[in-house]
Amino acid sequence: MKNISKLSPLPLCRSYEHAKLWTVRQKLINITLVLSSVYQLTQHLKRMSCSAVGRRLVACLLNISEARRRDLVETVARSAITDTLGTKREGITVLNIFNDVDYNRSVITIVASIDLIREAVLSACERACSLIDMNVHEGIHPCMGAVDLVPLYPLGEEVGLEDCGKEAQALATALTERVTGTSVFLFGWADSPQRRGLAKRRKEIGWFKKVLDMSTIQPDVGPQPTRKYGVTGVGVSPYVMNCNVTIDTQDLAVGRIVASAIRESSPGGIPGVQVMALPHEGAVEIACNVESVQSGRLSSSYGEEKWPSFTIGGQNFCHAPASLITARVAELARHHGVAIKGTALVGFTPRECQRLAEGALSNGIGEFWKELQRVHM
């Protein structure tokens, strides 16, 4: 292709029409140059915009106790990205909705800058509380609240765990003020100064019990829990991914043996993995919360595959890859003559979450879950 960065010399024009054609050609060349420059500038600005947006991002994987009413779940999701008048909020996106009918539980991934995340999440929580009544809730997955869990995760390099902890505390107080009768327990960096983890807090308040006695629960924020709203966990930690492996059996005892073996607290368990075995769609699901751990905690005994890593406030974190969890579950299940049926990831890895959010926000896409077509109903 000829270099068009310089104008061609004026040719010897044999006619007036020829001269006109040459002039038109030069104008087209100039327009092409301008359009090319504009395109390159636009792409450069988009990259800069993505980078600027990404530096202050926070994700909330909002867990609500409803999955069987599609319209209700999407109404809650839309409440995060629109105000009470239905006007779109800028700078907020819902990346994904994952739900499970057996569990009667949905996870809504909301991402925004730390300056905007509180109002978005509060609006979704308010709507969920107005639509979900725990008095009539049924589902296999343990839960304690209409809004069961509000975890915040820092994604951008300008946001730290302490920053999110303060935001979570403010969010917890605001929720109990806006929705009378709601109450909250805090975990992680929101639980200052103890920083008790989610699993420990759940055990303390009896989250794993089949029959809950609300009168025995002492919330950190708000009044004594009511049956209608239950109690909500609000907290902060490095990113948590959910990885669920289904084994081809209805024997829950086998599932519990497998779950116990891979749990972080067990000898030879996988670091960061908190796990339950639950009946699911005629089989047993090994449901794993895959918490991020500091890279220095790992030894060479956890598989040859490199663990996905990311940085928060200059500290390096990583999390167990889904392939390792799947392989370990398959190996343990095989000892009992059981095969695996498949693995499902809820949401994204930390880097994928940040990358998708940057793209969605740069393009003004609030209902990004529709773009992915990942609404599982």
Sequence and secondary structure as in RCSB ss.txt:
>XXXX:A:sequence
MKNISKLSPLPLCRSYEHAKLWTVRQKLINITLVLSSVYQLTQHLKRMSCSAVGRRLVACLLNISEARRRDLVET
VARSAITDTLGTKREGITVLNIFNDVDYNRSVITIVASIDLIREAVLSACERACSLIDMNVHEGIHPCMGAVDLV
PLYPLGEEVGLEDCGKEAQALATALTERVTGTSVFLFGWADSPQRRGLAKRRKEIGWFKKVLDMSTIQPDVGPQP
TRKYGVTGVGVSPYVMNCNVTIDTQDLAVGRIVASAIRESSPGGIPGVQVMALPHEGAVEIACNVESVQSGRLSS
SYGEEKWPSFTIGGQNFCHAPASLITARVAELARHHGVAIKGTALVGFTPRECQRLAEGALSNGIGEFWKELQRV
HM
>XXXX:A:secstr
    SS       SSHHHHHHHHHHHHHHHHHHHHHHHHHHHHHHHHHHHHHHHTTEEEEEEEES  S HHHHHH
HHHHHHB TT  B TTEEEEEEEEETTTTEEEEEEEEETTTHHHHHHHHHHHHHHH  GGG   SS   BSEEEE
EEEE STT  HHHHHHHHHHHHHHHHHHSTT  EEEEETTSTTT   HHHHHHHHTTT SS  GGG   SBSSS 
BTTTB EEEEE S EEEEEEEES   HHHHHHHHHHHSTTSTT  TTEEEEEEEETTEEEEEEEEE EEGGG  T
TS SS   EEEETTEEEE   HHHHHHHHHHHHHTTT  EEEEEEES  HHHHHHHHHHHHHTT S HHHHHT  
  
